[in-house]
Amino acid sequence: MSKIRNDRKDEIMEALQKVCLVFTIIGAIVWGLIGFFDFNLVEWIFGDSIISRIVYIIVGICGLINIGILFNHIDTK
């Protein structure tokens, strides 16, 4: 039973990391647009609202979660 729980936990963590990686990539694209074209896609879509702020918070949290991916690969070597 413990093996099944650990496998399920690993699957959930892997899915979470993939979702966070997608958000981090989206954040990188937004920053690229700001840097290259001075165009903020998030504010263009959502305006200067609380939703824009929530998007930035989610991307920031996802970036922090993705730090775990870096250290996970170091641990396996």
Buried (B, 14 or more C-beta within 10 A) or exposed (E): EEEEEEEEEEEEEEEEBEEBBEBBEBBEEBEEBBEEEEEBBBBEEBEEEEEBEEBBEBBEEBBEBBEEBEEEEEEEE
